[in-house]
Amino acid sequence: MRRNVLNLFQMNSRKTAPVYITIGLRSDRSLEKVMKDKDFQAIFAYKPPIDFTWSYTSANGRITRELLPDTMKLRIVTSRKKPCVQLFGGPIILSDGTAMACSCVAAMDAIEDLGIGNIMNAHLIELWRSYKMKELRKSFSTNSLNKTCSGCDMYREPELYKTFEGREIARINKLRMEGKLVKRKSKPSEAFPQG
C-alpha cells in the first residue's frame, strides 16, 4: 500500500495541474511517532496535508471502548442544539433508490430515521428540499430528535459554513446544483473541512 501511495504522489507531482491529495491517518500511535516513521518519509517529502484522527466514533454504539487500543479515544457529544452539518452535505442513495439524509457511519440501517424518500418515486432535489428533510433539521435541540441522531457521536454543528472554507464549499455546491461543471481552483484551507 505504501508503494501505491508513493507512486500516486510521484505521478501527481509530474502533472501540469496536480490533484489535491490529503493523507488521512487513523493510527494507534501518536502523530509525533507516525511523522517520524521511516516508512512515511518518502511520502511526507511531497508535503501533503495531514488529517490525523484524534478521536473515534462508536458508530452509534457498535464500537465500544474495549474494542479500541488504549491510545484511541471515543468521541463524546454532549449537546445537539443546532442541525448537524452532515444534513447539509447532500444525500446518499442506497442500491434500492432510497435517499438518506446523512452518510455518517451511525446512519447504517437507519432508513426509518434518516430515509427521506426514494429516487424511483421523486426527483432527488425534491427529496432534498422536502418537508421531511426540513423537519429532520428542525428536530435538533428538541425532544423529537430521532434515535439515530440523538445517539450519534459524529455530530458536528454547522459552524463550517461560517468560515471562508465553508462559504467556498457552499458557493461551489450552489453552482453544481445549477447544473454547472465546477472545478475548484484553490486548495482547501483544511484537509477534510467537513468532518
C-alpha positions as MATLAB code, in Angstrom:
seq = 'MRRNVLNLFQMNSRKTAPVYITIGLRSDRSLEKVMKDKDFQAIFAYKPPIDFTWSYTSANGRITRELLPDTMKLRIVTSRKKPCVQLFGGPIILSDGTAMACSCVAAMDAIEDLGIGNIMNAHLIELWRSYKMKELRKSFSTNSLNKTCSGCDMYREPELYKTFEGREIARINKLRMEGKLVKRKSKPSEAFPQG';
ca = [
       0.000    0.000    0.000;
       2.835    2.400    0.842;
       4.292    1.893   -2.628;
       0.922    2.683   -4.240;
       0.563    5.922   -2.271;
       4.126    6.926   -3.127;
       3.502    6.173   -6.831;
       0.357    8.313   -6.677;
       2.317   11.282   -5.299;
       5.127   10.801   -7.824;
       2.735   10.718  -10.796;
       0.699   13.610   -9.409;
       3.802   15.776   -8.995;
       4.531   15.423  -12.739;
       1.088   16.710  -13.760;
       0.609   20.234  -15.046;
      -2.387   20.630  -12.741;
      -1.816   18.189   -9.864;
      -4.772   16.865   -7.905;
      -5.090   17.995   -4.281;
      -4.273   14.947   -2.120;
      -4.621   14.698    1.655;
      -3.243   11.874    3.784;
      -5.837   10.727    6.318;
      -4.330    8.827    9.248;
      -6.114    6.678   11.821;
      -3.351    5.300   13.974;
      -2.944    3.673   17.345;
       0.321    5.644   17.661;
       0.752    9.341   18.362;
       1.029   11.772   15.452;
       4.602   12.522   16.518;
       5.581    8.839   16.242;
       3.827    8.423   12.904;
       5.531   11.521   11.469;
       8.947   10.119   12.458;
       8.261    6.671   10.981;
      10.864    5.953    8.285;
       8.271    4.267    6.077;
       6.388    7.558    5.669;
       9.333    9.859    4.953;
       9.277    9.431    1.154;
       5.560   10.311    1.136;
       5.981   13.249    3.530;
       8.649   14.650    1.183;
       5.717   15.742   -1.036;
       4.399   17.819    1.897;
       0.805   16.565    1.761;
      -1.753   17.969    4.188;
      -2.255   15.508    7.043;
      -5.621   14.789    8.638;
      -4.957   12.854   11.848;
      -7.913   11.295   13.636;
      -7.636   12.020   17.362;
     -10.962   10.654   18.483;
     -13.195    7.969   17.075;
     -16.899    7.429   16.793;
     -18.747    4.458   18.199;
     -20.888    4.026   15.044;
     -23.919    4.568   17.276;
     -22.782    2.037   19.870;
     -21.346   -0.592   17.514;
     -17.751    0.145   18.631;
     -17.034    0.056   22.354;
     -14.099    1.387   24.369;
     -12.933   -2.222   24.919;
     -12.505   -2.790   21.167;
     -10.035    0.081   20.753;
      -6.350    0.286   21.709;
      -5.720    2.492   24.760;
      -4.363    5.347   22.638;
      -7.624    5.662   20.683;
     -10.342    7.708   22.368;
     -14.074    7.630   21.723;
     -15.636   10.974   20.883;
     -18.294   12.226   23.298;
     -21.062   14.591   22.188;
     -22.965   16.299   24.985;
     -25.208   18.702   23.091;
     -27.040   18.846   19.761;
     -28.514   22.352   19.726;
     -28.153   23.046   16.007;
     -28.766   20.823   12.977;
     -25.826   18.554   12.211;
     -23.541   19.674    9.382;
     -23.965   16.212    7.815;
     -27.534   17.200    6.916;
     -26.258   19.890    4.542;
     -23.615   17.943    2.598;
     -26.002   16.109    0.310;
     -27.878   12.824    0.471;
     -26.608    9.342   -0.287;
     -28.553    6.889   -2.386;
     -28.817    3.221   -1.439;
     -28.879    0.478   -4.077;
     -32.692    0.265   -3.926;
     -33.051    4.008   -4.623;
     -33.647    5.068   -1.008;
     -32.301    8.571   -0.381;
     -30.681    9.006    3.032;
     -30.347   12.420    4.683;
     -26.948   11.559    6.133;
     -23.964    9.446    5.156;
     -22.287    9.073    8.553;
     -21.462    5.649    9.919;
     -24.186    5.942   12.566;
     -26.716    6.058    9.721;
     -26.158    2.387    8.871;
     -29.502    0.618    8.941;
     -31.279    3.860    9.915;
     -33.706    4.079    7.000;
     -36.645    4.707    9.331;
     -34.896    7.691   10.946;
     -32.926    9.113    8.017;
     -34.624    7.901    4.844;
     -36.157   10.886    3.036;
     -37.769    9.049    0.132;
     -36.871    7.075   -2.970;
     -35.458    8.419   -6.228;
     -37.648    5.947   -8.123;
     -40.689    7.893   -6.878;
     -39.444   11.504   -6.750;
     -36.658   13.715   -8.080;
     -33.612   13.881   -5.829;
     -33.837   17.660   -5.467;
     -37.466   17.314   -4.336;
     -36.396   14.825   -1.667;
     -33.534   17.070   -0.538;
     -35.863   20.062   -0.199;
     -38.739   18.025    1.224;
     -40.818   18.639    4.329;
     -39.261   15.510    5.879;
     -35.750   16.918    5.398;
     -36.744   20.297    6.844;
     -38.372   18.629    9.853;
     -35.284   16.495   10.458;
     -33.076   19.596   10.552;
     -35.556   21.404   12.838;
     -35.744   18.447   15.249;
     -32.290   19.173   16.694;
     -32.483   20.776   20.156;
     -35.992   19.344   20.576;
     -37.382   16.224   22.198;
     -38.399   14.917   18.763;
     -34.838   14.186   17.555;
     -34.739   10.615   16.237;
     -32.868    7.799   17.993;
     -30.108    7.589   15.372;
     -29.163   11.274   15.505;
     -29.567   11.559   19.277;
     -27.099    8.691   19.769;
     -24.659    9.736   17.033;
     -21.192   10.861   18.058;
     -20.270   12.118   14.572;
     -22.443   15.197   15.226;
     -20.889   18.500   14.220;
     -22.547   21.916   14.364;
     -22.703   23.710   11.009;
     -20.001   26.207   12.058;
     -18.055   25.230    8.935;
     -20.361   27.368    6.829;
     -19.370   30.482    8.804;
     -15.745   30.143    7.647;
     -14.171   31.098    4.319;
     -13.783   27.390    3.530;
     -17.433   26.712    4.254;
     -18.593   29.617    2.119;
     -16.416   28.363   -0.746;
     -17.915   24.868   -0.457;
     -21.406   26.386   -0.398;
     -20.631   28.541   -3.467;
     -19.348   25.536   -5.431;
     -22.295   23.378   -4.342;
     -24.730   26.083   -5.473;
     -23.128   26.237   -8.929;
     -23.187   22.455   -9.195;
     -26.834   22.456   -8.161;
     -27.479   24.788  -11.102;
     -26.007   22.083  -13.350;
     -22.625   23.741  -13.896;
     -19.417   21.725  -14.046;
     -17.143   23.313  -11.454;
     -13.520   22.519  -10.707;
     -12.098   24.150   -7.633;
      -9.188   26.470   -8.406;
      -7.871   26.974   -4.877;
      -6.712   24.367   -2.405;
      -8.991   23.777    0.583;
      -7.759   25.554    3.701;
      -8.184   22.365    5.740;
      -7.581   18.710    4.977;
     -11.148   17.487    5.480;
     -13.179   20.578    6.284;
     -16.477   18.741    6.535;
     -15.528   16.323    9.128;
];
